[in-house]
Each structure stands twice: as structure tokens, then as C-alpha cells.
Amino acid sequence: MKISFLRAIAVIVLVGCNKTNEPDSPPLSLEEVKAQVSGRYQGRYANGKEYFEIRSDGTFSQTFVQNGATNYAAEGKWSFKKSVDVYRVTFNPFVDLRNAILSGASPEKGNGWEATFYEDELRINFIPDLAYYIVKMKSIEAGTNKVVK
């Protein structure tokens, strides 16, 4: 009986240890999410760099530079929607780099692409298992080309 009582106390103490003293933060409004998604992003793959500028007016630009030359530049519209614990960000049109990453083939322009965005990450995931994602740049050092993450 004494052992059962000690076990019960140990379980209560351990359960209490996992709780934080910080209150849960309220969910972000759609405008806050839009502001969080908007910005300049960069991805590195297929011996090149992909640049995205996601604007708060619902438009974006996508550029891929490979071996010092612009491989493509595209403009389009973006939108997002909430899905369980993630936001789904849709780009239309979208230049797909899957084949460029996998086999060095040319990028393919498509009618749209849905990516994922988590509130606690500064990146947009196109295909996480393929390391196909773009990372939000916080700033560019004044007077330089150096991007600061």
C-alpha cells in the first residue's frame, strides 16, 4: 500500500513537471499570418538560388539563378488558408524545381502549388523530404549583398 501511494505521488509530480508557467498564446488573426508570411525568401538547391518576394497585397515574384544566370523569373498571386496546425500557402503560377533538384533538369512552370507554413518557422516548405523549401530573410546588411537570417 505504501508503494502504491508513493507511485501515485511520483506520477503527480512528473505530470506537473511537464507544464509550463507560460499561458497559451491566442491564435494569430488572418492579417497577422499574412504579415508573417509576407517578405523575402531564399532557397538553395540544384547549384543555384531561388528568390521569392511575397508581398502583402497577395502578389509574389519567383526567380531562380543558376551558375550566375537567371534561369527563370515569374510573377503571380498567392493566398493561404488554415489547415489544422499549419497554413497552406498557394502560389499561382509556380515554377516547380523538383526535377531540377533531383536530376538537374529544367524547371517546369505549372498552374499552382500548395506549400506549408508553420507559425513558429521562418520558412515555406514545398517538399520537406526533398529539402525543397525557402527560408525567410530577416534583413539585408546596409551597403552589402549579404543576407542575414
C-alpha positions as CSV (number, residue, x, y, z in Angstrom):
1,M,0.0,0.0,0.0
2,K,2.8,2.3,0.9
3,I,4.5,1.6,-2.5
4,S,1.2,2.4,-4.4
5,F,0.9,5.7,-2.6
6,L,4.5,6.7,-3.4
7,R,3.9,5.7,-7.1
8,A,0.8,7.9,-7.2
9,I,2.7,10.9,-5.8
10,A,5.6,10.3,-8.2
11,V,3.1,10.3,-11.2
12,I,1.5,13.6,-10.0
13,V,4.9,15.3,-9.6
14,L,6.1,14.1,-13.0
15,V,2.9,15.3,-14.7
16,G,3.2,18.6,-13.1
17,C,6.8,19.0,-14.3
18,N,5.8,19.0,-17.9
19,K,3.5,22.0,-17.6
20,T,5.0,25.5,-18.3
21,N,4.1,28.6,-16.4
22,E,3.5,30.4,-19.7
23,P,-0.1,30.9,-20.8
24,D,-1.1,29.6,-24.2
25,S,-0.9,32.4,-26.7
26,P,-4.1,33.3,-28.6
27,P,-4.2,32.2,-32.3
28,L,-3.0,34.7,-34.8
29,S,-5.5,36.7,-36.9
30,L,-5.5,36.2,-40.6
31,E,-3.9,39.7,-41.1
32,E,-1.1,38.7,-38.6
33,V,-0.5,35.5,-40.5
34,K,-0.5,37.4,-43.8
35,A,2.1,39.8,-42.4
36,Q,4.2,36.9,-41.1
37,V,4.2,35.1,-44.5
38,S,5.0,38.2,-46.4
39,G,8.6,39.0,-47.0
40,R,11.7,38.0,-48.9
41,Y,12.8,34.3,-49.0
42,Q,15.6,32.3,-50.4
43,G,16.2,28.7,-51.2
44,R,19.4,26.9,-52.2
45,Y,19.3,23.8,-54.4
46,A,20.3,22.5,-57.8
47,N,23.5,24.6,-57.8
48,G,21.5,27.7,-57.6
49,K,19.5,30.1,-55.5
50,E,15.7,30.7,-55.7
51,Y,14.4,34.1,-54.6
52,F,10.8,34.8,-53.6
53,E,9.3,38.1,-52.7
54,I,5.9,37.5,-51.2
55,R,4.0,40.8,-50.9
56,S,1.2,41.6,-48.5
57,D,-1.0,42.7,-51.5
58,G,-1.3,39.0,-52.5
59,T,1.3,39.0,-55.3
60,F,4.7,37.4,-55.4
61,S,7.8,37.1,-57.6
62,Q,9.9,33.9,-58.0
63,T,13.4,33.9,-59.6
64,F,15.9,31.1,-59.9
65,V,19.5,32.0,-60.5
66,Q,21.8,29.1,-61.5
67,N,25.5,29.4,-62.3
68,G,25.3,33.2,-62.2
69,A,22.5,33.4,-64.8
70,T,18.7,33.9,-64.3
71,N,17.1,30.6,-65.3
72,Y,13.6,32.0,-64.9
73,A,11.6,34.8,-63.4
74,A,7.9,34.6,-62.7
75,E,5.1,36.8,-61.2
76,G,1.9,35.6,-59.7
77,K,-0.6,35.6,-56.9
78,W,-0.5,33.9,-53.5
79,S,-3.1,33.0,-50.9
80,F,-3.3,31.0,-47.8
81,K,-5.8,29.1,-45.6
82,K,-5.6,27.5,-42.2
83,S,-5.4,23.7,-42.0
84,V,-5.3,22.0,-38.6
85,D,-1.8,23.0,-37.3
86,V,-0.4,24.5,-40.5
87,Y,-1.2,27.1,-43.1
88,R,-1.5,26.1,-46.7
89,V,0.1,28.7,-49.0
90,T,-0.8,28.6,-52.7
91,F,1.3,30.1,-55.4
92,N,-0.2,30.6,-58.9
93,P,1.5,30.2,-61.3
94,F,4.5,28.4,-59.9
95,V,7.8,27.2,-61.3
96,D,8.5,23.7,-60.0
97,L,12.1,22.9,-59.2
98,R,11.6,19.2,-58.2
99,N,13.2,17.8,-61.3
100,A,16.0,20.4,-61.2
101,I,16.8,19.3,-57.6
102,L,16.5,15.6,-58.3
103,S,18.2,15.3,-61.7
104,G,19.4,18.7,-62.9
105,A,16.5,19.0,-65.4
106,S,15.0,22.3,-66.3
107,P,12.3,23.8,-64.0
108,E,8.7,23.4,-65.1
109,K,6.1,26.1,-65.0
110,G,2.8,25.0,-63.6
111,N,-0.6,26.4,-62.7
112,G,-0.2,26.3,-59.0
113,W,1.5,24.9,-56.0
114,E,0.5,24.4,-52.4
115,A,3.2,24.7,-49.7
116,T,3.1,24.6,-45.9
117,F,3.9,27.4,-43.5
118,Y,4.0,27.0,-39.7
119,E,3.7,30.0,-37.4
120,D,6.9,29.1,-35.5
121,E,9.1,28.6,-38.5
122,L,10.6,31.2,-40.9
123,R,10.3,29.0,-43.9
124,I,7.8,27.8,-46.5
125,N,8.0,24.1,-47.3
126,F,7.4,22.9,-50.9
127,I,8.6,19.3,-50.4
128,P,10.3,18.9,-47.0
129,D,11.6,15.4,-47.7
130,L,13.4,16.7,-50.7
131,A,14.8,19.7,-48.8
132,Y,12.8,21.9,-51.2
133,Y,11.9,25.0,-49.1
134,I,12.6,28.7,-48.9
135,V,13.8,30.5,-45.8
136,K,12.6,34.0,-44.8
137,M,15.4,36.6,-44.8
138,K,15.3,38.9,-41.9
139,S,17.3,41.7,-43.5
140,I,20.0,42.7,-45.9
141,E,23.0,44.4,-44.4
142,A,23.2,48.0,-45.5
143,G,25.6,48.7,-48.4
144,T,26.3,45.0,-49.0
145,N,24.8,42.0,-50.7
146,K,25.0,39.9,-47.5
147,V,21.7,38.4,-46.4
148,V,21.2,38.0,-42.7
149,K,19.0,35.1,-41.5
